[in-house]
Structure formats: structure tokens, C-alpha cells
Amino acid sequence: MITSRLTSKGKTTIPQPVRAALNLRDGDELLYELQGDQVVLTKVQQTPEAFAIFDEWHSETDRKAYATL
């Protein structure tokens, strides 16, 4: 069994064996799924932005302009 502690600010460290099993890296997004009194932790699979390969459309200004489309 793998455990970790919760801080007073609601933070915890994900133990290394769990990080390794999920291949977690700095900046990865996590999904918490509640199932009764249990939580299932899953690494969110990143999908590339549709226009990220077009450098001319890959700026902060463009992301803001196209955010609501």
C-alpha cells in the first residue's frame, strides 16, 4: 500500500511509485474521478492544438482571438 499525507493547505505529494506508474512529469494534468468513497487518479492525455503546427497562428494574441471560436 502506498500512502501520503495531506497538508493543512490541502496539498499532497504523489509518491514516486505512482508518478512512475503513470509516467507523470512536471506540468502534467491529472483527473480525479470520485467513485463512492474512493478516488481514481488518471493522467490526462494531452491533445495537440489543432493549429499549433502553423507558426503564423501560434502566438498569445492568436490564442486569445480564437479562444471563443
mmCIF file of the N, C-alpha and C atoms, coordinates in Angstrom:
data_MODEL
# 
_entry.id   MODEL 
# 
loop_
_atom_site.group_PDB 
_atom_site.id 
_atom_site.type_symbol 
_atom_site.label_atom_id 
_atom_site.label_alt_id 
_atom_site.label_comp_id 
_atom_site.label_asym_id 
_atom_site.label_entity_id 
_atom_site.label_seq_id 
_atom_site.pdbx_PDB_ins_code 
_atom_site.Cartn_x 
_atom_site.Cartn_y 
_atom_site.Cartn_z 
_atom_site.occupancy 
_atom_site.B_iso_or_equiv 
_atom_site.pdbx_formal_charge 
_atom_site.auth_seq_id 
_atom_site.auth_comp_id 
_atom_site.auth_asym_id 
_atom_site.auth_atom_id 
_atom_site.pdbx_PDB_model_num 
ATOM 1   N N  . MET A 1 1  ? 0.857   -1.174 0.000   1.00 0.00 ? 1  MET A N  1 
ATOM 2   C CA . MET A 1 1  ? 0.000   0.000  0.000   1.00 0.00 ? 1  MET A CA 1 
ATOM 3   C C  . MET A 1 1  ? 0.902   1.235  0.000   1.00 0.00 ? 1  MET A C  1 
ATOM 4   N N  . ILE A 1 2  ? 0.544   2.225  -0.783  1.00 0.00 ? 2  ILE A N  1 
ATOM 5   C CA . ILE A 1 2  ? 1.294   3.474  -0.885  1.00 0.00 ? 2  ILE A CA 1 
ATOM 6   C C  . ILE A 1 2  ? 0.447   4.575  -0.262  1.00 0.00 ? 2  ILE A C  1 
ATOM 7   N N  . THR A 1 3  ? 1.049   5.381  0.614   1.00 0.00 ? 3  THR A N  1 
ATOM 8   C CA . THR A 1 3  ? 0.301   6.459  1.273   1.00 0.00 ? 3  THR A CA 1 
ATOM 9   C C  . THR A 1 3  ? 1.064   7.776  1.140   1.00 0.00 ? 3  THR A C  1 
ATOM 10  N N  . SER A 1 4  ? 0.354   8.866  1.384   1.00 0.00 ? 4  SER A N  1 
ATOM 11  C CA . SER A 1 4  ? 0.955   10.194 1.505   1.00 0.00 ? 4  SER A CA 1 
ATOM 12  C C  . SER A 1 4  ? 0.078   11.004 2.448   1.00 0.00 ? 4  SER A C  1 
ATOM 13  N N  . ARG A 1 5  ? 0.605   12.107 2.950   1.00 0.00 ? 5  ARG A N  1 
ATOM 14  C CA . ARG A 1 5  ? -0.140  12.942 3.898   1.00 0.00 ? 5  ARG A CA 1 
ATOM 15  C C  . ARG A 1 5  ? -0.658  14.199 3.219   1.00 0.00 ? 5  ARG A C  1 
ATOM 16  N N  . LEU A 1 6  ? -1.764  14.690 3.746   1.00 0.00 ? 6  LEU A N  1 
ATOM 17  C CA . LEU A 1 6  ? -2.377  15.926 3.285   1.00 0.00 ? 6  LEU A CA 1 
ATOM 18  C C  . LEU A 1 6  ? -1.923  17.059 4.187   1.00 0.00 ? 6  LEU A C  1 
ATOM 19  N N  . THR A 1 7  ? -1.493  18.180 3.574   1.00 0.00 ? 7  THR A N  1 
ATOM 20  C CA . THR A 1 7  ? -1.075  19.334 4.372   1.00 0.00 ? 7  THR A CA 1 
ATOM 21  C C  . THR A 1 7  ? -2.296  20.149 4.791   1.00 0.00 ? 7  THR A C  1 
ATOM 22  N N  . SER A 1 8  ? -2.075  21.122 5.658   1.00 0.00 ? 8  SER A N  1 
ATOM 23  C CA . SER A 1 8  ? -3.168  21.994 6.108   1.00 0.00 ? 8  SER A CA 1 
ATOM 24  C C  . SER A 1 8  ? -3.738  22.820 4.957   1.00 0.00 ? 8  SER A C  1 
ATOM 25  N N  . LYS A 1 9  ? -2.972  22.969 3.869   1.00 0.00 ? 9  LYS A N  1 
ATOM 26  C CA . LYS A 1 9  ? -3.439  23.721 2.698   1.00 0.00 ? 9  LYS A CA 1 
ATOM 27  C C  . LYS A 1 9  ? -4.037  22.807 1.630   1.00 0.00 ? 9  LYS A C  1 
ATOM 28  N N  . GLY A 1 10 ? -4.248  21.531 1.966   1.00 0.00 ? 10 GLY A N  1 
ATOM 29  C CA . GLY A 1 10 ? -4.880  20.604 1.034   1.00 0.00 ? 10 GLY A CA 1 
ATOM 30  C C  . GLY A 1 10 ? -3.954  20.047 -0.031  1.00 0.00 ? 10 GLY A C  1 
ATOM 31  N N  . LYS A 1 11 ? -2.655  20.115 0.192   1.00 0.00 ? 11 LYS A N  1 
ATOM 32  C CA . LYS A 1 11 ? -1.678  19.610 -0.779  1.00 0.00 ? 11 LYS A CA 1 
ATOM 33  C C  . LYS A 1 11 ? -1.120  18.268 -0.324  1.00 0.00 ? 11 LYS A C  1 
ATOM 34  N N  . THR A 1 12 ? -0.690  17.477 -1.297  1.00 0.00 ? 12 THR A N  1 
ATOM 35  C CA . THR A 1 12 ? -0.028  16.207 -1.012  1.00 0.00 ? 12 THR A CA 1 
ATOM 36  C C  . THR A 1 12 ? 1.024   15.967 -2.074  1.00 0.00 ? 12 THR A C  1 
ATOM 37  N N  . THR A 1 13 ? 1.981   15.122 -1.773  1.00 0.00 ? 13 THR A N  1 
ATOM 38  C CA . THR A 1 13 ? 2.977   14.710 -2.754  1.00 0.00 ? 13 THR A CA 1 
ATOM 39  C C  . THR A 1 13 ? 2.532   13.374 -3.325  1.00 0.00 ? 13 THR A C  1 
ATOM 40  N N  . ILE A 1 14 ? 2.537   13.273 -4.647  1.00 0.00 ? 14 ILE A N  1 
ATOM 41  C CA . ILE A 1 14 ? 2.223   11.994 -5.271  1.00 0.00 ? 14 ILE A CA 1 
ATOM 42  C C  . ILE A 1 14 ? 3.473   11.131 -5.151  1.00 0.00 ? 14 ILE A C  1 
ATOM 43  N N  . PRO A 1 15 ? 3.387   10.001 -4.480  1.00 0.00 ? 15 PRO A N  1 
ATOM 44  C CA . PRO A 1 15 ? 4.562   9.171  -4.261  1.00 0.00 ? 15 PRO A CA 1 
ATOM 45  C C  . PRO A 1 15 ? 5.231   8.733  -5.571  1.00 0.00 ? 15 PRO A C  1 
ATOM 46  N N  . GLN A 1 16 ? 6.544   8.574  -5.524  1.00 0.00 ? 16 GLN A N  1 
ATOM 47  C CA . GLN A 1 16 ? 7.325   8.252  -6.709  1.00 0.00 ? 16 GLN A CA 1 
ATOM 48  C C  . GLN A 1 16 ? 6.826   7.003  -7.433  1.00 0.00 ? 16 GLN A C  1 
ATOM 49  N N  . PRO A 1 17 ? 6.460   5.913  -6.750  1.00 0.00 ? 17 PRO A N  1 
ATOM 50  C CA . PRO A 1 17 ? 5.970   4.746  -7.498  1.00 0.00 ? 17 PRO A CA 1 
ATOM 51  C C  . PRO A 1 17 ? 4.702   5.040  -8.316  1.00 0.00 ? 17 PRO A C  1 
ATOM 52  N N  . VAL A 1 18 ? 3.856   5.931  -7.811  1.00 0.00 ? 18 VAL A N  1 
ATOM 53  C CA . VAL A 1 18 ? 2.647   6.320  -8.539  1.00 0.00 ? 18 VAL A CA 1 
ATOM 54  C C  . VAL A 1 18 ? 3.022   7.185  -9.731  1.00 0.00 ? 18 VAL A C  1 
ATOM 55  N N  . ARG A 1 19 ? 3.922   8.158  -9.522  1.00 0.00 ? 19 ARG A N  1 
ATOM 56  C CA . ARG A 1 19 ? 4.390   9.000  -10.633 1.00 0.00 ? 19 ARG A CA 1 
ATOM 57  C C  . ARG A 1 19 ? 5.016   8.156  -11.732 1.00 0.00 ? 19 ARG A C  1 
ATOM 58  N N  . ALA A 1 20 ? 5.795   7.162  -11.345 1.00 0.00 ? 20 ALA A N  1 
ATOM 59  C CA . ALA A 1 20 ? 6.443   6.286  -12.326 1.00 0.00 ? 20 ALA A CA 1 
ATOM 60  C C  . ALA A 1 20 ? 5.401   5.440  -13.070 1.00 0.00 ? 20 ALA A C  1 
ATOM 61  N N  . ALA A 1 21 ? 4.432   4.900  -12.349 1.00 0.00 ? 21 ALA A N  1 
ATOM 62  C CA . ALA A 1 21 ? 3.414   4.051  -12.970 1.00 0.00 ? 21 ALA A CA 1 
ATOM 63  C C  . ALA A 1 21 ? 2.578   4.817  -13.986 1.00 0.00 ? 21 ALA A C  1 
ATOM 64  N N  . LEU A 1 22 ? 2.312   6.094  -13.707 1.00 0.00 ? 22 LEU A N  1 
ATOM 65  C CA . LEU A 1 22 ? 1.513   6.923  -14.615 1.00 0.00 ? 22 LEU A CA 1 
ATOM 66  C C  . LEU A 1 22 ? 2.375   7.720  -15.588 1.00 0.00 ? 22 LEU A C  1 
ATOM 67  N N  . ASN A 1 23 ? 3.705   7.572  -15.473 1.00 0.00 ? 23 ASN A N  1 
ATOM 68  C CA . ASN A 1 23 ? 4.654   8.334  -16.297 1.00 0.00 ? 23 ASN A CA 1 
ATOM 69  C C  . ASN A 1 23 ? 4.377   9.833  -16.183 1.00 0.00 ? 23 ASN A C  1 
ATOM 70  N N  . LEU A 1 24 ? 4.238   10.307 -14.946 1.00 0.00 ? 24 LEU A N  1 
ATOM 71  C CA . LEU A 1 24 ? 3.926   11.711 -14.691 1.00 0.00 ? 24 LEU A CA 1 
ATOM 72  C C  . LEU A 1 24 ? 5.175   12.567 -14.774 1.00 0.00 ? 24 LEU A C  1 
ATOM 73  N N  . ARG A 1 25 ? 5.018   13.728 -15.373 1.00 0.00 ? 25 ARG A N  1 
ATOM 74  C CA . ARG A 1 25 ? 6.100   14.707 -15.500 1.00 0.00 ? 25 ARG A CA 1 
ATOM 75  C C  . ARG A 1 25 ? 5.602   16.065 -15.018 1.00 0.00 ? 25 ARG A C  1 
ATOM 76  N N  . ASP A 1 26 ? 6.538   16.956 -14.751 1.00 0.00 ? 26 ASP A N  1 
ATOM 77  C CA . ASP A 1 26 ? 6.214   18.309 -14.327 1.00 0.00 ? 26 ASP A CA 1 
ATOM 78  C C  . ASP A 1 26 ? 5.250   18.957 -15.323 1.00 0.00 ? 26 ASP A C  1 
ATOM 79  N N  . GLY A 1 27 ? 4.160   19.490 -14.818 1.00 0.00 ? 27 GLY A N  1 
ATOM 80  C CA . GLY A 1 27 ? 3.184   20.169 -15.661 1.00 0.00 ? 27 GLY A CA 1 
ATOM 81  C C  . GLY A 1 27 ? 2.060   19.286 -16.182 1.00 0.00 ? 27 GLY A C  1 
ATOM 82  N N  . ASP A 1 28 ? 2.131   17.964 -15.966 1.00 0.00 ? 28 ASP A N  1 
ATOM 83  C CA . ASP A 1 28 ? 1.058   17.084 -16.421 1.00 0.00 ? 28 ASP A CA 1 
ATOM 84  C C  . ASP A 1 28 ? -0.244  17.415 -15.700 1.00 0.00 ? 28 ASP A C  1 
ATOM 85  N N  . GLU A 1 29 ? -1.342  17.218 -16.391 1.00 0.00 ? 29 GLU A N  1 
ATOM 86  C CA . GLU A 1 29 ? -2.668  17.451 -15.814 1.00 0.00 ? 29 GLU A CA 1 
ATOM 87  C C  . GLU A 1 29 ? -3.216  16.121 -15.304 1.00 0.00 ? 29 GLU A C  1 
ATOM 88  N N  . LEU A 1 30 ? -3.871  16.166 -14.137 1.00 0.00 ? 30 LEU A N  1 
ATOM 89  C CA . LEU A 1 30 ? -4.421  14.968 -13.517 1.00 0.00 ? 30 LEU A CA 1 
ATOM 90  C C  . LEU A 1 30 ? -5.936  15.057 -13.433 1.00 0.00 ? 30 LEU A C  1 
ATOM 91  N N  . LEU A 1 31 ? -6.586  13.912 -13.569 1.00 0.00 ? 31 LEU A N  1 
ATOM 92  C CA . LEU A 1 31 ? -8.032  13.816 -13.464 1.00 0.00 ? 31 LEU A CA 1 
ATOM 93  C C  . LEU A 1 31 ? -8.361  13.032 -12.195 1.00 0.00 ? 31 LEU A C  1 
ATOM 94  N N  . TYR A 1 32 ? -9.228  13.586 -11.358 1.00 0.00 ? 32 TYR A N  1 
ATOM 95  C CA . TYR A 1 32 ? -9.685  12.919 -10.145 1.00 0.00 ? 32 TYR A CA 1 
ATOM 96  C C  . TYR A 1 32 ? -11.127 12.498 -10.367 1.00 0.00 ? 32 TYR A C  1 
ATOM 97  N N  . GLU A 1 33 ? -11.385 11.199 -10.340 1.00 0.00 ? 33 GLU A N  1 
ATOM 98  C CA . GLU A 1 33 ? -12.728 10.675 -10.555 1.00 0.00 ? 33 GLU A CA 1 
ATOM 99  C C  . GLU A 1 33 ? -13.231 10.059 -9.253  1.00 0.00 ? 33 GLU A C  1 
ATOM 100 N N  . LEU A 1 34 ? -14.326 10.603 -8.728  1.00 0.00 ? 34 LEU A N  1 
ATOM 101 C CA . LEU A 1 34 ? -14.902 10.101 -7.483  1.00 0.00 ? 34 LEU A CA 1 
ATOM 102 C C  . LEU A 1 34 ? -15.756 8.880  -7.767  1.00 0.00 ? 34 LEU A C  1 
ATOM 103 N N  . GLN A 1 35 ? -15.484 7.798  -7.011  1.00 0.00 ? 35 GLN A N  1 
ATOM 104 C CA . GLN A 1 35 ? -16.263 6.567  -7.116  1.00 0.00 ? 35 GLN A CA 1 
ATOM 105 C C  . GLN A 1 35 ? -16.614 6.132  -5.699  1.00 0.00 ? 35 GLN A C  1 
ATOM 106 N N  . GLY A 1 36 ? -17.757 6.628  -5.229  1.00 0.00 ? 36 GLY A N  1 
ATOM 107 C CA . GLY A 1 36 ? -18.155 6.357  -3.852  1.00 0.00 ? 36 GLY A CA 1 
ATOM 108 C C  . GLY A 1 36 ? -17.189 7.024  -2.898  1.00 0.00 ? 36 GLY A C  1 
ATOM 109 N N  . ASP A 1 37 ? -16.554 6.231  -2.023  1.00 0.00 ? 37 ASP A N  1 
ATOM 110 C CA . ASP A 1 37 ? -15.591 6.794  -1.076  1.00 0.00 ? 37 ASP A CA 1 
ATOM 111 C C  . ASP A 1 37 ? -14.147 6.612  -1.558  1.00 0.00 ? 37 ASP A C  1 
ATOM 112 N N  . GLN A 1 38 ? -13.977 6.378  -2.864  1.00 0.00 ? 38 GLN A N  1 
ATOM 113 C CA . GLN A 1 38 ? -12.652 6.225  -3.453  1.00 0.00 ? 38 GLN A CA 1 
ATOM 114 C C  . GLN A 1 38 ? -12.441 7.257  -4.550  1.00 0.00 ? 38 GLN A C  1 
ATOM 115 N N  . VAL A 1 39 ? -11.177 7.507  -4.864  1.00 0.00 ? 39 VAL A N  1 
ATOM 116 C CA . VAL A 1 39 ? -10.801 8.419  -5.940  1.00 0.00 ? 39 VAL A CA 1 
ATOM 117 C C  . VAL A 1 39 ? -9.891  7.673  -6.905  1.00 0.00 ? 39 VAL A C  1 
ATOM 118 N N  . VAL A 1 40 ? -10.181 7.788  -8.203  1.00 0.00 ? 40 VAL A N  1 
ATOM 119 C CA . VAL A 1 40 ? -9.322  7.211  -9.231  1.00 0.00 ? 40 VAL A CA 1 
ATOM 120 C C  . VAL A 1 40 ? -8.535  8.357  -9.845  1.00 0.00 ? 40 VAL A C  1 
ATOM 121 N N  . LEU A 1 41 ? -7.211  8.248  -9.800  1.00 0.00 ? 41 LEU A N  1 
ATOM 122 C CA . LEU A 1 41 ? -6.313  9.271  -10.323 1.00 0.00 ? 41 LEU A CA 1 
ATOM 123 C C  . LEU A 1 41 ? -5.817  8.828  -11.690 1.00 0.00 ? 41 LEU A C  1 
ATOM 124 N N  . THR A 1 42 ? -6.005  9.692  -12.699 1.00 0.00 ? 42 THR A N  1 
ATOM 125 C CA . THR A 1 42 ? -5.619  9.367  -14.071 1.00 0.00 ? 42 THR A CA 1 
ATOM 126 C C  . THR A 1 42 ? -4.848  10.529 -14.670 1.00 0.00 ? 42 THR A C  1 
ATOM 127 N N  . LYS A 1 43 ? -3.829  10.214 -15.450 1.00 0.00 ? 43 LYS A N  1 
ATOM 128 C CA . LYS A 1 43 ? -3.093  11.240 -16.194 1.00 0.00 ? 43 LYS A CA 1 
ATOM 129 C C  . LYS A 1 43 ? -3.934  11.633 -17.400 1.00 0.00 ? 43 LYS A C  1 
ATOM 130 N N  . VAL A 1 44 ? -4.180  12.939 -17.579 1.00 0.00 ? 44 VAL A N  1 
ATOM 131 C CA . VAL A 1 44 ? -4.948  13.430 -18.716 1.00 0.00 ? 44 VAL A CA 1 
ATOM 132 C C  . VAL A 1 44 ? -4.049  13.366 -19.949 1.00 0.00 ? 44 VAL A C  1 
ATOM 133 N N  . GLN A 1 45 ? -4.558  12.753 -20.995 1.00 0.00 ? 45 GLN A N  1 
ATOM 134 C CA . GLN A 1 45 ? -3.810  12.665 -22.244 1.00 0.00 ? 45 GLN A CA 1 
ATOM 135 C C  . GLN A 1 45 ? -3.944  13.988 -22.978 1.00 0.00 ? 45 GLN A C  1 
ATOM 136 N N  . GLN A 1 46 ? -2.828  14.600 -23.275 1.00 0.00 ? 46 GLN A N  1 
ATOM 137 C CA . GLN A 1 46 ? -2.827  15.889 -23.960 1.00 0.00 ? 46 GLN A CA 1 
ATOM 138 C C  . GLN A 1 46 ? -3.104  15.702 -25.442 1.00 0.00 ? 46 GLN A C  1 
ATOM 139 N N  . THR A 1 47 ? -4.015  16.509 -25.972 1.00 0.00 ? 47 THR A N  1 
ATOM 140 C CA . THR A 1 47 ? -4.270  16.515 -27.405 1.00 0.00 ? 47 THR A CA 1 
ATOM 141 C C  . THR A 1 47 ? -3.691  17.802 -27.971 1.00 0.00 ? 47 THR A C  1 
ATOM 142 N N  . PRO A 1 48 ? -2.926  17.704 -29.028 1.00 0.00 ? 48 PRO A N  1 
ATOM 143 C CA . PRO A 1 48 ? -2.303  18.908 -29.576 1.00 0.00 ? 48 PRO A CA 1 
ATOM 144 C C  . PRO A 1 48 ? -3.347  19.888 -30.090 1.00 0.00 ? 48 PRO A C  1 
ATOM 145 N N  . GLU A 1 49 ? -3.025  21.165 -29.975 1.00 0.00 ? 49 GLU A N  1 
ATOM 146 C CA . GLU A 1 49 ? -3.910  22.190 -30.516 1.00 0.00 ? 49 GLU A CA 1 
ATOM 147 C C  . GLU A 1 49 ? -3.989  22.021 -32.022 1.00 0.00 ? 49 GLU A C  1 
ATOM 148 N N  . ALA A 1 50 ? -5.160  22.206 -32.571 1.00 0.00 ? 50 ALA A N  1 
ATOM 149 C CA . ALA A 1 50 ? -5.365  21.979 -33.997 1.00 0.00 ? 50 ALA A CA 1 
ATOM 150 C C  . ALA A 1 50 ? -4.447  22.829 -34.874 1.00 0.00 ? 50 ALA A C  1 
ATOM 151 N N  . PHE A 1 51 ? -4.185  24.063 -34.488 1.00 0.00 ? 51 PHE A N  1 
ATOM 152 C CA . PHE A 1 51 ? -3.391  24.952 -35.327 1.00 0.00 ? 51 PHE A CA 1 
ATOM 153 C C  . PHE A 1 51 ? -1.987  25.186 -34.782 1.00 0.00 ? 51 PHE A C  1 
ATOM 154 N N  . ALA A 1 52 ? -1.555  24.364 -33.818 1.00 0.00 ? 52 ALA A N  1 
ATOM 155 C CA . ALA A 1 52 ? -0.243  24.571 -33.208 1.00 0.00 ? 52 ALA A CA 1 
ATOM 156 C C  . ALA A 1 52 ? 0.892   24.394 -34.196 1.00 0.00 ? 52 ALA A C  1 
ATOM 157 N N  . ILE A 1 53 ? 0.675   23.610 -35.263 1.00 0.00 ? 53 ILE A N  1 
ATOM 158 C CA . ILE A 1 53 ? 1.761   23.388 -36.220 1.00 0.00 ? 53 ILE A CA 1 
ATOM 159 C C  . ILE A 1 53 ? 1.959   24.571 -37.150 1.00 0.00 ? 53 ILE A C  1 
ATOM 160 N N  . PHE A 1 54 ? 0.983   25.466 -37.211 1.00 0.00 ? 54 PHE A N  1 
ATOM 161 C CA . PHE A 1 54 ? 1.108   26.651 -38.048 1.00 0.00 ? 54 PHE A CA 1 
ATOM 162 C C  . PHE A 1 54 ? 1.710   27.780 -37.207 1.00 0.00 ? 54 PHE A C  1 
ATOM 163 N N  . ASP A 1 55 ? 3.013   28.014 -37.372 1.00 0.00 ? 55 ASP A N  1 
ATOM 164 C CA . ASP A 1 55 ? 3.694   29.017 -36.547 1.00 0.00 ? 55 ASP A CA 1 
ATOM 165 C C  . ASP A 1 55 ? 3.074   30.398 -36.663 1.00 0.00 ? 55 ASP A C  1 
ATOM 166 N N  . GLU A 1 56 ? 2.546   30.738 -37.839 1.00 0.00 ? 56 GLU A N  1 
ATOM 167 C CA . GLU A 1 56 ? 1.983   32.075 -38.010 1.00 0.00 ? 56 GLU A CA 1 
ATOM 168 C C  . GLU A 1 56 ? 0.699   32.266 -37.206 1.00 0.00 ? 56 GLU A C  1 
ATOM 169 N N  . TRP A 1 57 ? 0.106   31.175 -36.708 1.00 0.00 ? 57 TRP A N  1 
ATOM 170 C CA . TRP A 1 57 ? -1.103  31.262 -35.879 1.00 0.00 ? 57 TRP A CA 1 
ATOM 171 C C  . TRP A 1 57 ? -0.832  30.812 -34.457 1.00 0.00 ? 57 TRP A C  1 
ATOM 172 N N  . HIS A 1 58 ? 0.412   30.848 -34.046 1.00 0.00 ? 58 HIS A N  1 
ATOM 173 C CA . HIS A 1 58 ? 0.776   30.272 -32.760 1.00 0.00 ? 58 HIS A CA 1 
ATOM 174 C C  . HIS A 1 58 ? 1.369   31.328 -31.823 1.00 0.00 ? 58 HIS A C  1 
ATOM 175 N N  . SER A 1 59 ? 0.568   32.343 -31.523 1.00 0.00 ? 59 SER A N  1 
ATOM 176 C CA . SER A 1 59 ? 1.014   33.375 -30.592 1.00 0.00 ? 59 SER A CA 1 
ATOM 177 C C  . SER A 1 59 ? -0.054  33.574 -29.529 1.00 0.00 ? 59 SER A C  1 
ATOM 178 N N  . GLU A 1 60 ? 0.301   34.246 -28.452 1.00 0.00 ? 60 GLU A N  1 
ATOM 179 C CA . GLU A 1 60 ? -0.662  34.519 -27.381 1.00 0.00 ? 60 GLU A CA 1 
ATOM 180 C C  . GLU A 1 60 ? -1.829  35.359 -27.906 1.00 0.00 ? 60 GLU A C  1 
ATOM 181 N N  . THR A 1 61 ? -1.550  36.303 -28.791 1.00 0.00 ? 61 THR A N  1 
ATOM 182 C CA . THR A 1 61 ? -2.598  37.136 -29.383 1.00 0.00 ? 61 THR A CA 1 
ATOM 183 C C  . THR A 1 61 ? -3.579  36.285 -30.178 1.00 0.00 ? 61 THR A C  1 
ATOM 184 N N  . ASP A 1 62 ? -3.051  35.344 -30.956 1.00 0.00 ? 62 ASP A N  1 
ATOM 185 C CA . ASP A 1 62 ? -3.922  34.466 -31.741 1.00 0.00 ? 62 ASP A CA 1 
ATOM 186 C C  . ASP A 1 62 ? -4.744  33.552 -30.844 1.00 0.00 ? 62 ASP A C  1 
ATOM 187 N N  . ARG A 1 63 ? -4.132  33.011 -29.785 1.00 0.00 ? 63 ARG A N  1 
ATOM 188 C CA . ARG A 1 63 ? -4.885  32.150 -28.870 1.00 0.00 ? 63 ARG A CA 1 
ATOM 189 C C  . ARG A 1 63 ? -6.056  32.900 -28.247 1.00 0.00 ? 63 ARG A C  1 
ATOM 190 N N  . LYS A 1 64 ? -5.828  34.159 -27.875 1.00 0.00 ? 64 LYS A N  1 
ATOM 191 C CA . LYS A 1 64 ? -6.920  34.967 -27.310 1.00 0.00 ? 64 LYS A CA 1 
ATOM 192 C C  . LYS A 1 64 ? -7.987  35.258 -28.345 1.00 0.00 ? 64 LYS A C  1 
ATOM 193 N N  . ALA A 1 65 ? -7.548  35.585 -29.562 1.00 0.00 ? 65 ALA A N  1 
ATOM 194 C CA . ALA A 1 65 ? -8.501  35.943 -30.635 1.00 0.00 ? 65 ALA A CA 1 
ATOM 195 C C  . ALA A 1 65 ? -9.371  34.754 -31.021 1.00 0.00 ? 65 ALA A C  1 
ATOM 196 N N  . TYR A 1 66 ? -8.813  33.551 -31.039 1.00 0.00 ? 66 TYR A N  1 
ATOM 197 C CA . TYR A 1 66 ? -9.548  32.378 -31.488 1.00 0.00 ? 66 TYR A CA 1 
ATOM 198 C C  . TYR A 1 66 ? -10.143 31.561 -30.349 1.00 0.00 ? 66 TYR A C  1 
ATOM 199 N N  . ALA A 1 67 ? -10.008 32.019 -29.123 1.00 0.00 ? 67 ALA A N  1 
ATOM 200 C CA . ALA A 1 67 ? -10.439 31.243 -27.951 1.00 0.00 ? 67 ALA A CA 1 
ATOM 201 C C  . ALA A 1 67 ? -11.931 30.961 -27.950 1.00 0.00 ? 67 ALA A C  1 
ATOM 202 N N  . THR A 1 68 ? -12.737 31.838 -28.490 1.00 0.00 ? 68 THR A N  1 
ATOM 203 C CA . THR A 1 68 ? -14.193 31.660 -28.437 1.00 0.00 ? 68 THR A CA 1 
ATOM 204 C C  . THR A 1 68 ? -14.776 31.060 -29.704 1.00 0.00 ? 68 THR A C  1 
ATOM 205 N N  . LEU A 1 69 ? -13.943 30.674 -30.633 1.00 0.00 ? 69 LEU A N  1 
ATOM 206 C CA . LEU A 1 69 ? -14.459 30.085 -31.877 1.00 0.00 ? 69 LEU A CA 1 
ATOM 207 C C  . LEU A 1 69 ? -14.828 28.644 -31.704 1.00 0.00 ? 69 LEU A C  1 
# 
